[in-house]
Protein backbone atom coordinates (compact mmCIF):
# COMPACT_ATOMS: atom_id res chain seq x y z
CA UNK A 1 0.00 0.00 0.00
CA UNK A 2 1.51 3.34 -1.01
CA UNK A 3 2.42 6.09 1.43
CA UNK A 4 1.79 9.68 0.33
CA UNK A 5 3.11 12.88 1.88
CA UNK A 6 0.64 15.77 1.98
CA UNK A 7 1.93 19.31 1.73
CA UNK A 8 0.63 22.86 1.67
CA UNK A 9 0.53 24.24 -1.87
CA UNK A 10 1.41 27.88 -1.35
CA UNK A 11 0.15 28.75 -4.85
CA UNK A 12 -3.36 27.52 -4.02
CA UNK A 13 -5.49 29.98 -2.05
CA UNK A 14 -7.54 27.11 -0.60
CA UNK A 15 -4.52 25.18 0.66
CA UNK A 16 -4.20 24.86 4.43
CA UNK A 17 -6.54 24.41 7.36
CA UNK A 18 -9.87 26.22 7.40
CA UNK A 19 -11.45 25.06 10.63
CA UNK A 20 -11.13 22.85 13.68
CA UNK A 21 -13.99 20.44 14.27
CA UNK A 22 -15.05 18.82 17.52
CA UNK A 23 -15.98 15.21 16.89
CA UNK A 24 -16.99 12.02 18.64
CA UNK A 25 -15.13 9.58 16.42
CA UNK A 26 -12.39 11.28 14.39
CA UNK A 27 -12.46 9.74 10.92
CA UNK A 28 -10.59 10.17 7.68
CA UNK A 29 -12.33 12.24 5.01
CA UNK A 30 -11.10 12.69 1.47
CA UNK A 31 -9.04 15.91 1.64
CA UNK A 32 -10.01 16.25 5.29
CA UNK A 33 -7.49 15.02 7.81
CA UNK A 34 -8.50 13.97 11.30
CA UNK A 35 -6.58 12.66 14.25
CA UNK A 36 -6.62 8.97 15.05
CA UNK A 37 -8.99 7.65 17.70
CA UNK A 38 -6.29 6.96 20.25
CA UNK A 39 -6.63 8.01 23.84
CA UNK A 40 -3.54 10.19 23.94
CA UNK A 41 -4.82 12.36 21.10
CA UNK A 42 -8.16 13.18 22.64
CA UNK A 43 -8.56 16.56 24.23
CA UNK A 44 -8.63 17.21 27.96
CA UNK A 45 -10.80 19.57 29.97
CA UNK A 46 -8.19 22.01 31.22
CA UNK A 47 -10.48 24.35 33.11
CA UNK A 48 -14.18 23.65 33.55
CA UNK A 49 -14.86 27.12 34.91
CA UNK A 50 -13.14 28.88 32.02
CA UNK A 51 -14.40 26.22 29.59
CA UNK A 52 -11.03 25.40 28.04
CA UNK A 53 -10.16 22.29 26.05
CA UNK A 54 -6.62 21.22 25.21
CA UNK A 55 -5.31 18.61 22.82
CA UNK A 56 -3.38 17.65 19.72
CA UNK A 57 -4.56 19.30 16.52
CA UNK A 58 -2.18 17.69 14.03
CA UNK A 59 0.50 15.02 14.57
CA UNK A 60 3.56 14.68 12.28
CA UNK A 61 4.75 11.47 10.61
CA UNK A 62 1.64 9.61 11.67
CA UNK A 63 0.33 7.16 9.04
CA UNK A 64 -3.35 7.87 8.36
CA UNK A 65 -5.49 5.50 6.31
CA UNK A 66 -7.38 6.86 3.30
CA UNK A 67 -9.59 5.40 0.61
CA UNK A 68 -10.43 7.19 -2.64
CA UNK A 69 -12.79 5.24 -4.86
CA UNK A 70 -11.21 1.76 -4.87
CA UNK A 71 -7.67 2.89 -4.00
CA UNK A 72 -6.40 2.46 -0.44
CA UNK A 73 -3.29 4.17 0.87
CA UNK A 74 -1.75 6.07 3.78
CA UNK A 75 -0.98 9.75 4.11
CA UNK A 76 1.26 11.62 6.50
CA UNK A 77 2.55 15.11 7.30
CA UNK A 78 6.11 16.10 8.06
CA UNK A 79 6.99 18.28 11.04
CA UNK A 80 7.65 21.16 8.68
CA UNK A 81 4.19 20.89 7.10
CA UNK A 82 2.52 20.68 10.52
CA UNK A 83 4.30 23.85 11.60
CA UNK A 84 3.41 25.65 8.35
CA UNK A 85 -0.22 24.57 8.71
CA UNK A 86 -0.42 25.93 12.26
CA UNK A 87 1.13 29.24 11.25
CA UNK A 88 -1.03 29.66 8.15
CA UNK A 89 -4.18 28.88 10.14
CA UNK A 90 -3.55 31.86 12.40
CA UNK A 91 -2.20 34.12 9.66
CA UNK A 92 -5.48 33.68 7.77
CA UNK A 93 -7.42 34.61 10.91
CA UNK A 94 -9.22 31.26 11.10
CA UNK A 95 -8.88 30.76 14.86
CA UNK A 96 -12.63 31.13 15.45
CA UNK A 97 -13.68 28.80 12.62
CA UNK A 98 -15.24 25.73 14.20
CA UNK A 99 -17.60 22.95 13.17
CA UNK A 100 -19.32 19.99 14.74
CA UNK A 101 -18.55 16.65 13.06
CA UNK A 102 -17.19 18.43 9.96
CA UNK A 103 -20.69 19.48 8.99
CA UNK A 104 -22.44 22.01 11.19
CA UNK A 105 -20.75 25.36 11.69
CA UNK A 106 -20.77 26.39 15.35
CA UNK A 107 -20.06 29.69 17.05
CA UNK A 108 -18.29 30.53 20.27
CA UNK A 109 -15.24 28.29 19.89
CA UNK A 110 -11.85 29.94 19.46
CA UNK A 111 -8.27 28.73 19.46
CA UNK A 112 -6.68 30.80 22.23
CA UNK A 113 -3.37 28.93 22.55
CA UNK A 114 -1.31 27.34 19.80
CA UNK A 115 2.15 25.79 19.98
CA UNK A 116 4.42 23.07 18.61
CA UNK A 117 5.51 20.36 21.05
CA UNK A 118 9.30 20.52 21.48
CA UNK A 119 9.80 18.30 24.54
CA UNK A 120 7.04 15.73 25.23
CA UNK A 121 8.03 15.35 28.91
CA UNK A 122 8.14 19.07 29.68
CA UNK A 123 5.37 20.21 27.37
CA UNK A 124 2.21 21.66 28.86
CA UNK A 125 0.20 18.74 27.50
CA UNK A 126 2.21 16.27 29.60
CA UNK A 127 0.80 17.89 32.77
CA UNK A 128 -2.65 16.83 31.61
CA UNK A 129 -1.64 13.24 30.92
CA UNK A 130 -1.01 13.47 27.17
CA UNK A 131 1.98 11.91 25.46
CA UNK A 132 2.40 13.82 22.21
CA UNK A 133 5.38 13.37 19.86
CA UNK A 134 7.82 16.14 19.02
CA UNK A 135 6.48 18.38 16.28
CA UNK A 136 2.81 17.97 17.21
CA UNK A 137 0.61 21.02 16.81
CA UNK A 138 -1.20 21.39 20.12
CA UNK A 139 -3.64 24.00 21.28
CA UNK A 140 -6.30 25.16 23.71
CA UNK A 141 -9.80 26.07 22.59
CA UNK A 142 -12.09 28.36 24.53
CA UNK A 143 -15.74 27.27 24.44
CA UNK A 144 -17.97 30.32 24.76
CA UNK A 145 -21.06 28.36 23.82
CA UNK A 146 -23.05 27.03 26.73
CA UNK A 147 -25.07 24.60 24.63
CA UNK A 148 -21.95 23.04 23.15
CA UNK A 149 -20.26 22.86 26.53
CA UNK A 150 -23.18 21.31 28.40
CA UNK A 151 -24.66 19.06 25.72
CA UNK A 152 -21.55 17.97 23.82
CA UNK A 153 -18.42 18.40 25.94
CA UNK A 154 -19.72 17.61 29.43
CA UNK A 155 -21.70 14.61 28.21
CA UNK A 156 -18.74 13.18 26.30
CA UNK A 157 -20.49 13.36 22.93
CA UNK A 158 -17.35 14.92 21.46
CA UNK A 159 -13.97 13.54 22.37
CA UNK A 160 -11.38 15.04 20.07
CA UNK A 161 -10.24 17.71 17.66
CA UNK A 162 -10.19 17.16 13.92
CA UNK A 163 -8.95 19.54 11.26
CA UNK A 164 -10.62 20.59 8.03
CA UNK A 165 -8.56 21.73 5.08
CA UNK A 166 -7.07 21.08 1.70
CA UNK A 167 -3.63 19.69 0.99
CA UNK A 168 -1.70 18.60 -2.07
CA UNK A 169 -0.06 15.21 -2.62
CA UNK A 170 3.71 15.49 -2.85
CA UNK A 171 5.23 12.08 -3.41
CA UNK A 172 5.03 8.48 -2.39
CA UNK A 173 7.07 7.73 0.70
CA UNK A 174 9.23 4.57 0.54
CA UNK A 175 7.33 1.78 2.24
CA UNK A 176 10.26 0.63 4.36
CA UNK A 177 10.57 4.08 5.96
CA UNK A 178 7.14 3.88 7.49
CA UNK A 179 7.04 0.25 8.61
CA UNK A 180 8.42 1.16 12.02
CA UNK A 181 5.83 3.90 12.45
CA UNK A 182 3.06 1.50 11.50
CA UNK A 183 4.30 -1.11 13.96
CA UNK A 184 4.07 1.46 16.74
CA UNK A 185 0.49 2.32 15.89
CA UNK A 186 -1.04 -0.79 17.44
CA UNK A 187 -4.46 0.78 17.69
CA UNK A 188 -4.59 1.65 14.01
CA UNK A 189 -5.75 -1.86 13.13
CA UNK A 190 -8.99 -1.42 15.03
CA UNK A 191 -9.41 2.04 13.57
CA UNK A 192 -8.98 0.72 10.03
CA UNK A 193 -11.63 -1.90 10.60
CA UNK A 194 -14.05 0.71 11.83
CA UNK A 195 -13.20 3.14 9.03
CA UNK A 196 -13.57 0.42 6.38
CA UNK A 197 -16.89 -0.63 7.87
CA UNK A 198 -18.11 2.97 7.73
CA UNK A 199 -16.87 3.31 4.15
CA UNK A 200 -18.78 0.21 3.09
CA UNK A 201 -21.96 1.42 4.78
CA UNK A 202 -21.67 4.81 3.11
CA UNK A 203 -21.07 3.30 -0.32
CA UNK A 204 -24.15 1.06 -0.12
CA UNK A 205 -26.35 3.95 -1.18
CA UNK A 206 -25.52 6.69 -3.66
CA UNK A 207 -27.46 9.55 -5.20
CA UNK A 208 -27.63 11.69 -8.32
CA UNK A 209 -30.78 13.68 -7.65
CA UNK A 210 -28.79 16.90 -7.41
CA UNK A 211 -30.16 19.70 -9.65
CA UNK A 212 -29.18 20.01 -13.31
CA UNK A 213 -27.84 23.46 -12.51
CA UNK A 214 -25.18 21.82 -10.31
CA UNK A 215 -24.09 19.71 -13.30
CA UNK A 216 -24.08 22.77 -15.52
CA UNK A 217 -21.91 24.67 -13.03
CA UNK A 218 -19.40 21.82 -13.04
CA UNK A 219 -19.44 21.62 -16.85
CA UNK A 220 -18.74 25.34 -17.08
CA UNK A 221 -15.77 25.01 -14.73
CA UNK A 222 -14.36 22.05 -16.68
CA UNK A 223 -14.71 23.90 -19.98
CA UNK A 224 -12.84 26.89 -18.59
CA UNK A 225 -10.08 24.62 -17.29
CA UNK A 226 -9.67 22.92 -20.67
CA UNK A 227 -9.53 26.23 -22.53
CA UNK A 228 -7.42 28.30 -20.11
CA UNK A 229 -5.36 25.79 -18.07
CA UNK A 230 -5.67 27.66 -14.72
CA UNK A 231 -3.49 26.52 -11.82
CA UNK A 232 -6.44 26.09 -9.50
CA UNK A 233 -7.82 23.33 -7.33
CA UNK A 234 -6.82 19.81 -6.43
CA UNK A 235 -7.23 16.43 -8.08
CA UNK A 236 -10.21 15.78 -5.81
CA UNK A 237 -11.92 19.03 -6.76
CA UNK A 238 -11.71 18.30 -10.49
CA UNK A 239 -12.77 14.69 -9.94
CA UNK A 240 -15.84 16.01 -8.18
CA UNK A 241 -16.55 18.34 -11.10
CA UNK A 242 -16.42 15.44 -13.57
CA UNK A 243 -18.76 13.38 -11.40
CA UNK A 244 -21.31 16.16 -11.24
CA UNK A 245 -20.96 17.02 -14.93
CA UNK A 246 -21.66 13.37 -15.83
CA UNK A 247 -24.57 13.10 -13.37
CA UNK A 248 -22.75 10.23 -11.67
CA UNK A 249 -24.14 8.85 -8.46
CA UNK A 250 -22.24 10.10 -5.41
CA UNK A 251 -21.97 8.57 -1.96
CA UNK A 252 -23.04 9.98 1.37
CA UNK A 253 -19.48 10.87 2.39
CA UNK A 254 -19.00 12.74 -0.91
CA UNK A 255 -22.22 14.66 -0.25
CA UNK A 256 -20.87 15.56 3.20
CA UNK A 257 -17.73 16.98 1.61
CA UNK A 258 -19.84 18.99 -0.83
CA UNK A 259 -21.81 20.42 2.09
CA UNK A 260 -18.58 21.26 3.92
CA UNK A 261 -17.34 23.23 0.91
CA UNK A 262 -19.91 25.85 1.90
CA UNK A 263 -17.24 27.36 4.14
CA UNK A 264 -15.67 28.79 0.96
CA UNK A 265 -18.77 30.72 -0.03
CA UNK A 266 -17.00 34.05 0.55
CA UNK A 267 -14.96 33.31 -2.59
CA UNK A 268 -17.83 32.18 -4.81
CA UNK A 269 -18.25 35.48 -6.69
CA UNK A 270 -14.61 35.77 -7.78
CA UNK A 271 -14.59 35.70 -11.61
CA UNK A 272 -12.80 32.77 -13.22
CA UNK A 273 -10.17 35.02 -14.76
CA UNK A 274 -9.41 36.82 -11.49
CA UNK A 275 -8.76 33.91 -9.15
CA UNK A 276 -9.71 30.39 -8.15
CA UNK A 277 -12.66 31.11 -5.86
CA UNK A 278 -15.59 31.07 -8.28
CA UNK A 279 -14.04 28.35 -10.42
CA UNK A 280 -13.62 25.89 -7.55
CA UNK A 281 -17.04 26.81 -6.16
CA UNK A 282 -18.58 25.67 -9.45
CA UNK A 283 -16.42 22.53 -9.46
CA UNK A 284 -18.33 21.45 -6.36
CA UNK A 285 -21.70 22.19 -7.96
CA UNK A 286 -21.94 25.89 -7.26
CA UNK A 287 -24.57 27.34 -4.95
CA UNK A 288 -27.33 25.01 -6.14
CA UNK A 289 -25.18 21.89 -5.73
CA UNK A 290 -23.81 22.82 -2.33
CA UNK A 291 -27.25 23.83 -1.01
CA UNK A 292 -28.57 20.49 -2.26
CA UNK A 293 -25.79 18.70 -0.35
CA UNK A 294 -26.52 20.65 2.85
CA UNK A 295 -30.22 19.77 2.67
CA UNK A 296 -29.41 16.15 1.79
CA UNK A 297 -27.22 15.86 4.88
CA UNK A 298 -30.09 17.13 7.01
CA UNK A 299 -32.28 14.32 5.73
CA UNK A 300 -29.54 11.81 6.61
CA UNK A 301 -29.32 13.19 10.13
C-alpha positions as CSV (number, residue, x, y, z in Angstrom):
1,X,0.0,0.0,0.0
2,X,1.5,3.3,-1.0
3,X,2.4,6.1,1.4
4,X,1.8,9.7,0.3
5,X,3.1,12.9,1.9
6,X,0.6,15.8,2.0
7,X,1.9,19.3,1.7
8,X,0.6,22.9,1.7
9,X,0.5,24.2,-1.9
10,X,1.4,27.9,-1.3
11,X,0.2,28.7,-4.9
12,X,-3.4,27.5,-4.0
13,X,-5.5,30.0,-2.1
14,X,-7.5,27.1,-0.6
15,X,-4.5,25.2,0.7
16,X,-4.2,24.9,4.4
17,X,-6.5,24.4,7.4
18,X,-9.9,26.2,7.4
19,X,-11.5,25.1,10.6
20,X,-11.1,22.9,13.7
21,X,-14.0,20.4,14.3
22,X,-15.0,18.8,17.5
23,X,-16.0,15.2,16.9
24,X,-17.0,12.0,18.6
25,X,-15.1,9.6,16.4
26,X,-12.4,11.3,14.4
27,X,-12.5,9.7,10.9
28,X,-10.6,10.2,7.7
29,X,-12.3,12.2,5.0
30,X,-11.1,12.7,1.5
31,X,-9.0,15.9,1.6
32,X,-10.0,16.2,5.3
33,X,-7.5,15.0,7.8
34,X,-8.5,14.0,11.3
35,X,-6.6,12.7,14.3
36,X,-6.6,9.0,15.0
37,X,-9.0,7.7,17.7
38,X,-6.3,7.0,20.3
39,X,-6.6,8.0,23.8
40,X,-3.5,10.2,23.9
41,X,-4.8,12.4,21.1
42,X,-8.2,13.2,22.6
43,X,-8.6,16.6,24.2
44,X,-8.6,17.2,28.0
45,X,-10.8,19.6,30.0
46,X,-8.2,22.0,31.2
47,X,-10.5,24.4,33.1
48,X,-14.2,23.7,33.6
49,X,-14.9,27.1,34.9
50,X,-13.1,28.9,32.0
51,X,-14.4,26.2,29.6
52,X,-11.0,25.4,28.0
53,X,-10.2,22.3,26.1
54,X,-6.6,21.2,25.2
55,X,-5.3,18.6,22.8
56,X,-3.4,17.6,19.7
57,X,-4.6,19.3,16.5
58,X,-2.2,17.7,14.0
59,X,0.5,15.0,14.6
60,X,3.6,14.7,12.3
61,X,4.8,11.5,10.6
62,X,1.6,9.6,11.7
63,X,0.3,7.2,9.0
64,X,-3.3,7.9,8.4
65,X,-5.5,5.5,6.3
66,X,-7.4,6.9,3.3
67,X,-9.6,5.4,0.6
68,X,-10.4,7.2,-2.6
69,X,-12.8,5.2,-4.9
70,X,-11.2,1.8,-4.9
71,X,-7.7,2.9,-4.0
72,X,-6.4,2.5,-0.4
73,X,-3.3,4.2,0.9
74,X,-1.7,6.1,3.8
75,X,-1.0,9.8,4.1
76,X,1.3,11.6,6.5
77,X,2.5,15.1,7.3
78,X,6.1,16.1,8.1
79,X,7.0,18.3,11.0
80,X,7.6,21.2,8.7
81,X,4.2,20.9,7.1
82,X,2.5,20.7,10.5
83,X,4.3,23.8,11.6
84,X,3.4,25.6,8.4
85,X,-0.2,24.6,8.7
86,X,-0.4,25.9,12.3
87,X,1.1,29.2,11.3
88,X,-1.0,29.7,8.2
89,X,-4.2,28.9,10.1
90,X,-3.6,31.9,12.4
91,X,-2.2,34.1,9.7
92,X,-5.5,33.7,7.8
93,X,-7.4,34.6,10.9
94,X,-9.2,31.3,11.1
95,X,-8.9,30.8,14.9
96,X,-12.6,31.1,15.4
97,X,-13.7,28.8,12.6
98,X,-15.2,25.7,14.2
99,X,-17.6,23.0,13.2
100,X,-19.3,20.0,14.7
101,X,-18.5,16.7,13.1
102,X,-17.2,18.4,10.0
103,X,-20.7,19.5,9.0
104,X,-22.4,22.0,11.2
105,X,-20.8,25.4,11.7
106,X,-20.8,26.4,15.3
107,X,-20.1,29.7,17.0
108,X,-18.3,30.5,20.3
109,X,-15.2,28.3,19.9
110,X,-11.8,29.9,19.5
111,X,-8.3,28.7,19.5
112,X,-6.7,30.8,22.2
113,X,-3.4,28.9,22.6
114,X,-1.3,27.3,19.8
115,X,2.1,25.8,20.0
116,X,4.4,23.1,18.6
117,X,5.5,20.4,21.0
118,X,9.3,20.5,21.5
119,X,9.8,18.3,24.5
120,X,7.0,15.7,25.2
121,X,8.0,15.4,28.9
122,X,8.1,19.1,29.7
123,X,5.4,20.2,27.4
124,X,2.2,21.7,28.9
125,X,0.2,18.7,27.5
126,X,2.2,16.3,29.6
127,X,0.8,17.9,32.8
128,X,-2.7,16.8,31.6
129,X,-1.6,13.2,30.9
130,X,-1.0,13.5,27.2
131,X,2.0,11.9,25.5
132,X,2.4,13.8,22.2
133,X,5.4,13.4,19.9
134,X,7.8,16.1,19.0
135,X,6.5,18.4,16.3
136,X,2.8,18.0,17.2
137,X,0.6,21.0,16.8
138,X,-1.2,21.4,20.1
139,X,-3.6,24.0,21.3
140,X,-6.3,25.2,23.7
141,X,-9.8,26.1,22.6
142,X,-12.1,28.4,24.5
143,X,-15.7,27.3,24.4
144,X,-18.0,30.3,24.8
145,X,-21.1,28.4,23.8
146,X,-23.0,27.0,26.7
147,X,-25.1,24.6,24.6
148,X,-21.9,23.0,23.1
149,X,-20.3,22.9,26.5
150,X,-23.2,21.3,28.4
151,X,-24.7,19.1,25.7
152,X,-21.6,18.0,23.8
153,X,-18.4,18.4,25.9
154,X,-19.7,17.6,29.4
155,X,-21.7,14.6,28.2
156,X,-18.7,13.2,26.3
157,X,-20.5,13.4,22.9
158,X,-17.4,14.9,21.5
159,X,-14.0,13.5,22.4
160,X,-11.4,15.0,20.1
161,X,-10.2,17.7,17.7
162,X,-10.2,17.2,13.9
163,X,-9.0,19.5,11.3
164,X,-10.6,20.6,8.0
165,X,-8.6,21.7,5.1
166,X,-7.1,21.1,1.7
167,X,-3.6,19.7,1.0
168,X,-1.7,18.6,-2.1
169,X,-0.1,15.2,-2.6
170,X,3.7,15.5,-2.8
171,X,5.2,12.1,-3.4
172,X,5.0,8.5,-2.4
173,X,7.1,7.7,0.7
174,X,9.2,4.6,0.5
175,X,7.3,1.8,2.2
176,X,10.3,0.6,4.4
177,X,10.6,4.1,6.0
178,X,7.1,3.9,7.5
179,X,7.0,0.2,8.6
180,X,8.4,1.2,12.0
181,X,5.8,3.9,12.4
182,X,3.1,1.5,11.5
183,X,4.3,-1.1,14.0
184,X,4.1,1.5,16.7
185,X,0.5,2.3,15.9
186,X,-1.0,-0.8,17.4
187,X,-4.5,0.8,17.7
188,X,-4.6,1.6,14.0
189,X,-5.7,-1.9,13.1
190,X,-9.0,-1.4,15.0
191,X,-9.4,2.0,13.6
192,X,-9.0,0.7,10.0
193,X,-11.6,-1.9,10.6
194,X,-14.0,0.7,11.8
195,X,-13.2,3.1,9.0
196,X,-13.6,0.4,6.4
197,X,-16.9,-0.6,7.9
198,X,-18.1,3.0,7.7
199,X,-16.9,3.3,4.1
200,X,-18.8,0.2,3.1
201,X,-22.0,1.4,4.8
202,X,-21.7,4.8,3.1
203,X,-21.1,3.3,-0.3
204,X,-24.1,1.1,-0.1
205,X,-26.3,3.9,-1.2
206,X,-25.5,6.7,-3.7
207,X,-27.5,9.6,-5.2
208,X,-27.6,11.7,-8.3
209,X,-30.8,13.7,-7.7
210,X,-28.8,16.9,-7.4
211,X,-30.2,19.7,-9.7
212,X,-29.2,20.0,-13.3
213,X,-27.8,23.5,-12.5
214,X,-25.2,21.8,-10.3
215,X,-24.1,19.7,-13.3
216,X,-24.1,22.8,-15.5
217,X,-21.9,24.7,-13.0
218,X,-19.4,21.8,-13.0
219,X,-19.4,21.6,-16.8
220,X,-18.7,25.3,-17.1
221,X,-15.8,25.0,-14.7
222,X,-14.4,22.1,-16.7
223,X,-14.7,23.9,-20.0
224,X,-12.8,26.9,-18.6
225,X,-10.1,24.6,-17.3
226,X,-9.7,22.9,-20.7
227,X,-9.5,26.2,-22.5
228,X,-7.4,28.3,-20.1
229,X,-5.4,25.8,-18.1
230,X,-5.7,27.7,-14.7
231,X,-3.5,26.5,-11.8
232,X,-6.4,26.1,-9.5
233,X,-7.8,23.3,-7.3
234,X,-6.8,19.8,-6.4
235,X,-7.2,16.4,-8.1
236,X,-10.2,15.8,-5.8
237,X,-11.9,19.0,-6.8
238,X,-11.7,18.3,-10.5
239,X,-12.8,14.7,-9.9
240,X,-15.8,16.0,-8.2
241,X,-16.5,18.3,-11.1
242,X,-16.4,15.4,-13.6
243,X,-18.8,13.4,-11.4
244,X,-21.3,16.2,-11.2
245,X,-21.0,17.0,-14.9
246,X,-21.7,13.4,-15.8
247,X,-24.6,13.1,-13.4
248,X,-22.8,10.2,-11.7
249,X,-24.1,8.8,-8.5
250,X,-22.2,10.1,-5.4
251,X,-22.0,8.6,-2.0
252,X,-23.0,10.0,1.4
253,X,-19.5,10.9,2.4
254,X,-19.0,12.7,-0.9
255,X,-22.2,14.7,-0.2
256,X,-20.9,15.6,3.2
257,X,-17.7,17.0,1.6
258,X,-19.8,19.0,-0.8
259,X,-21.8,20.4,2.1
260,X,-18.6,21.3,3.9
261,X,-17.3,23.2,0.9
262,X,-19.9,25.9,1.9
263,X,-17.2,27.4,4.1
264,X,-15.7,28.8,1.0
265,X,-18.8,30.7,0.0
266,X,-17.0,34.1,0.6
267,X,-15.0,33.3,-2.6
268,X,-17.8,32.2,-4.8
269,X,-18.3,35.5,-6.7
270,X,-14.6,35.8,-7.8
271,X,-14.6,35.7,-11.6
272,X,-12.8,32.8,-13.2
273,X,-10.2,35.0,-14.8
274,X,-9.4,36.8,-11.5
275,X,-8.8,33.9,-9.2
276,X,-9.7,30.4,-8.2
277,X,-12.7,31.1,-5.9
278,X,-15.6,31.1,-8.3
279,X,-14.0,28.3,-10.4
280,X,-13.6,25.9,-7.6
281,X,-17.0,26.8,-6.2
282,X,-18.6,25.7,-9.4
283,X,-16.4,22.5,-9.5
284,X,-18.3,21.4,-6.4
285,X,-21.7,22.2,-8.0
286,X,-21.9,25.9,-7.3
287,X,-24.6,27.3,-5.0
288,X,-27.3,25.0,-6.1
289,X,-25.2,21.9,-5.7
290,X,-23.8,22.8,-2.3
291,X,-27.3,23.8,-1.0
292,X,-28.6,20.5,-2.3
293,X,-25.8,18.7,-0.4
294,X,-26.5,20.6,2.8
295,X,-30.2,19.8,2.7
296,X,-29.4,16.1,1.8
297,X,-27.2,15.9,4.9
298,X,-30.1,17.1,7.0
299,X,-32.3,14.3,5.7
300,X,-29.5,11.8,6.6
301,X,-29.3,13.2,10.1
